[in-house]
Every structure is written in C-alpha cells, then in structure tokens.
C-alpha cells in the first residue's frame, strides 16, 4: 500500500492530537443491552460535552444506526471544528426482508430488527457505508473512519479490500484519519503491518485487568507512529465499581469466576493504596506513549460525570511503581 502524502499524514496527526484523554463511546446510546430514551441519551451527551469531552465514537452496528442518529442530532448543534467524531465501515445496513416485529438483542441491541447487517469491505461498500453514516449523522464529514470487526466475518478479505479503500478516502480528503476497531490485539497488529493506518481502536485488550496489546500491538504502533485509542477500559463494566459484583459484565457477557476473582484482587490492592478501582482503570492506559485517548461508553449522565471525575482524580506518587513491583501490572 502506498504511504500517505506528507500533508495527508499531517492532517491525520492533527486529529490524533485533538482526541483528548477521554472520549465518549456511543454504543450504549444505541440501546446496548437495554432501551434508552432520547432524553437519557441526550443527557449523557450533554454531560460529556460539559465535562470537556470532545471525541465521540459511533458505528452503524450500534443499534442498527440508532447511535449515529442520536449522536448526530446532538453534534449538529455544536461548532463543527470543536469536536472529533469517528464511525466505522464494514457492515452495510439494509432492510430486513423477514422483519416481523422482532428485536436485535441477539446482537446486543434493544432495537427493532427491521434492518440487517451485511459485511462488505469492498471499496464500493466502504464508500456506501460512509455515505449512509453521514446521512444518519446529518454531518458533512467524519474525522476518523475505522474498519470494524473484520475478524467477525472474513479477516483476509476485510484487510485486503477495506484498508486500501480507506486509504483512498483519506487521500481524497473525505476523512482525515483511518484505522481499525477490533477486540483482538493480534488482528489489530496485523492491520497495522498490512495497512497505512493512523489510529487503532482496541477494545478491552489494554486495560488494568489485561494487557495482551503490550505483546506486539503497542510496540508496533510506537515504531510506526500509529496512535492507539484504548476503548472499554472497564472491560465491559467489570472494573466500573469499587468492588466488582458477581453479576458484572465482562467482554459483553457473564464474567468467568477466575476473571471475577482477579478483578476483585485488583480492587483490594487499589483500595489498600487509597485508589478506587475505576479511577485506576480509566487512567492506566494513558500511561503508554502510544495511547492517545481512552474511550468509555455509557448512556447514563451520572456515569459520564463519574468518568470525567475519575480521569482527574490524583493518583498517589509511586502507585503505579508499587503495582509493578507486586506484579499486578507489567
């Protein structure tokens, strides 16, 4: 793949510097797991904006377009140059010919399944996905475009077709930065090797609880100047409370007993140091030089406020070094 032109690279780097340390993940306002009212979604977004958050991430996958529509309705009222918005490609939304009043909970979203997702990483599919997203958002552009979960469909085809298509969109100035958004650190590392990416969004694989992204992905990103967005810092909610409950969610599902025990051990260690587990979870990824932003998703205004406060809560001197000495973190 041909490398980006210097002016194109500069534009992408400028976006990376504007993400800010904390971003808003908009999957929950797409009715992730539960129904969320328009008023609740807007309150969460307003709280994020008031808290200084200026990076907002969404995708067609989230609520079959509901997340994009709600986010766009909010952002259209804000000065366009004051925020960064990312969405994703790889899944085209099409009318469901078999719709009979069902829901999309099999995919995790409490919305009618009147649309279906179709994997299409081709250049035509990538361009259509972007056009459809812009229509749902009601914006004239997005800043960052990620290839979303190609490993859930056909990884080889996804990387071979979508990464060059994304690079074309960047070269044409239709987006400022391109990347991949996945849950698997090895997949993300392969995309960095095979594509000319600006950003990687890695969900749940570089957190206080687990750091497989350290093995290959993060060193590679430092070497190639690729910024990292560390999403899901609470591992889908497991680290979001001072003491992880037995019914916590982990990786979008029930938490295994051994993982729960590990999370509770982390909570005890943090507590002994005078630090709340969620505070440590929000701040931990930002210690790595490749990480540009931590993106946390919620549809609750009070949770957004808590996350902003957690970002700014002072950590005692020597805290991270003591965790390293105990073997708690690498």
N, C-alpha and C positions, 0 to 999 in steps of 0.2 A: 504494500500500500504506500502511495506517495505521501511524504510528510507534509504537514500543513505549512502554508506560506508563513513567513515571519509575522505579517500583520494579522493573519488569522490566529496564530498562536498567541499573539499579544492580547487579542480580544478575549480569547478563552481564559488566559491567565487573569485578566481583569475581572472576569466573572468569578473565578475561584477566590479572589481576594474579597469579594463582596458578599460571600455566603454568610459570614458571621459565625460565631461559635455554636449557636443553637438555631436549628431550623425546625419548621413545622411539618410533620408528616401528616398528609391529608387522607390516608386510608380510612381512619375512623369516621370522618365526616361523610364517607361513602357508605355508612351503615355497616361497618365491620362488626360482625357478631350480633349487633342489635340495632334496632331502629333509633335514629337520631332525628330530632325535629330540625327544621330550617333554623329556628330561633337558637337552638342549642349549638348548631354548627357555627352560626354567625357569632355567637357569644365567645366561642373558643377562638375563632379567628381574630375578633376584636381584641381579646385579651392578649393574644400573641403579638399583635401589632403594637398595642400599648406597652408591652414588655420589651420592645425593641427588636423583635424577630422580623427579619426581612427576607428570609429564604423560605419558600413554600414548595413542597414536593407533592406531586399527584401522579395519577396514571389512569388510563381508560379502564383498566382492570378493577379499580376501586369502586365498587358499587355500580358496575356497568355504566360508567360515565357520570354517576351522581356526584362523586367527589370533584371532578373537574367542573361541573356546572356550579356547584356551591362555592368552590374556591374562586372561580371566575367572577361570579356575581359580587363577591367581596372585593377582589383585587381591582375590578374595573372602576371602583370608586377611589382608588389610590393613585398618586402620581406614578406613571409607568417606570420612570427611572429610579424610583426609590425602593424597588423590590426585585428579587430574583425568583423566577419560577421555573421549575423543571417538570416535565412529564415524560412519558415513556412510549416506546413503539414495540411492535412485535405481535400485539394482539389487536386485530380489527374487530370492531363491534358491528354485528349485523342483526337484522330482525330474526327472531326465533320463529320458525315456521310451525313449531309444535307448541307454541305458548298456550297454556290452558289455565292461567291464573296461579301458576306456581311461583316459587321464590328461588333465590340464588344462594341459599345457605350451604349448599354442597361446596361452593367456592368461598364460603365465609361471609357473605354479604346478605343482609336482610333487606333485599330489594326484589321487585318482580323480575322473573327471568324472561322478560319479553325480548331480550337481546341475547345473542350468543357470541362467544369469543372464537375467532378464527386466527390461528397462527399464520402470519405472513411476513417473513423477514425480507422479502424482495424489495428492490428499490421502489417499485410501484406501491407495494404495501406500506412501506415506511413513509412515503410521501402522503399517501391517503390517510394514514394514521395521524400524522401531524396536522393535516388539513382538518380532519374531524375533531381533533383535540382543540384546535384554535377556535372552531365553531362553538364547541361546548363551553370553552373558557370565555369566549367573547373578547379575546385579546388578539392583537395583530402579530404577536410573536411570543415564543417562549425563549428563555435564555439557555437552558440546558435540555438536551434530549438524550435519554438513556435507552439502550436496548434492554428490555425487561424479561428476565427469566427465560432465556432461550433454552436452558438446560431442561426446562419442564416439557419441551417439545422435541426439538431437533437441534442439538448444540452445534454440530458441524455446519449445518445449513445456516443456522442463525448467525454464526460468526462470519461465515464466508460471504453471505449476502448482505446482512444488515450493517456490518461495520463499514464497508466501503460506501454504502448508501448514506449512512450518517455523515461520513467524511465529505461526501458531495454536498450535502445540505449545509455543512459548516463552511465549505469553500465558497458556496454561493451566497453566504451571509444570511441564510434563513434561520440559523441558530448560531449562538456564539460558541457553545461548548458541547461536546458529545462524550458519551461514556456508556457504561453498562451498570445495570442494577440487578443484583442477584443475592442469594443467601449462601452461596458456596464460594469460599475463598479460592479454591483451585480453579474454578470456572472463571472467576474474575481475573486471576493471574494469567490464564491462557488468553483472555481477551486483550489484556494489556500487551502481551507479546505479539499477538497477531494483528492488532489494530493500531491506529494512531489516536489514542484516546486522551482526553483532557482530565476526565474525572472517573472515579469508580465509586458507586454506592454499594457498600457491603453491609448487609443487614444481619445483625446478631453474631457475627463471627469475629468481631474485635470489641469485646466488652470486658467488664471487670470479671465476669464469670468464665469466659473462654476466649482464647486468642489464636485460633488457627491462622488468622490472616498474617500473623507475625512470621510464619514459617517461610513464606515465599512472596505473598502479595505485597505487603508493605515495603519490604526492602526493594522489590522490583519497582514499585511506584516512586520511591525516593530516587532510584537510579535513573528513571525515565522522566522525572518531573511531572508525574500524574498525581493530581490531588485526590484525596480519599474523603468520602462522606460516610461517616460511621452511623448507620441507621440502627434502630431498635436497640438502644443502649441498655434497656431493661430486659432484654431477651423476651420480648412479648409480654412484659408485665411482671415477670418473676422477681426482678430486682427493684420494683417500683415502691415497695413498702419497707419500713424499718425491719420488720420480721416477715419473711416470705411465707404466705399462708399455704396450706396443703392444696387448696383449690386454685392456686395461681396458674396462669397460662405460660407455657414455655414453647417457643417455636410454633406458635399458632395452635397448640394442642395442650393436652394434660401434661403436667410435669412429672417425669420419672422420679422414683423415690431417691435414687442416688444423686440426681441433679438438685432436688429439693434440699437434701442434706448438705450438699456443697454450698448452695446459696445461703442456707442458714448459718453455716460455719463462717462464710464471708461476713454476714450481718453481725455475728458475735465479735469477730475480730475488729470490724469497723467501730462497733459500739464501744469496745474497750479502748479504742483510740480517740473516742469523742467525736466520731464522724458518722453521720447517718448513711446507711447503705445506698439509698437513692442518690445522695449527694456525690458519693464516690463513683457511682455508676455513670452519672452524667459527665463528670469531669475526667474520668480515667482516659477515654480515647483521645482527648485533646492533647495529651502529653506527647503523642507520637508526632514527629515532624511532618509526616505525610498527610495527617488528618487536618482537613480544612474546616469541618463542621460536624456536629452531632445532630442527627435528626430524630426527634421523638414524636410519635403520633398519639393524639388523643382528641376526643370530641368534647371533653369537659373543660370548661373555662377554669375551674379551680385547679385542675391538674396542670394546665398550661402555666398558670401563675406559680404553682409549686416548682415546675421545672425551671422557670426563669430564676426563681429564688435559689434553687439548688445550684445552678450554674455559678451564681455569685457568692455562694456561701464559702467563707475562708476555710481552707484545709490546713490543719496544724503543720508546722515545719517538721520535716522528716517523716511525715506519714507514709509517703509512697516508698521511701527508702526502707522503712521498717517492714512494710508489706513485702517488699522484695527480699529482705533478709529472712523473713519467715517462709519464703517460698510460695506466698499467696498469689503473687503476680510475677511474670518473668522479669 
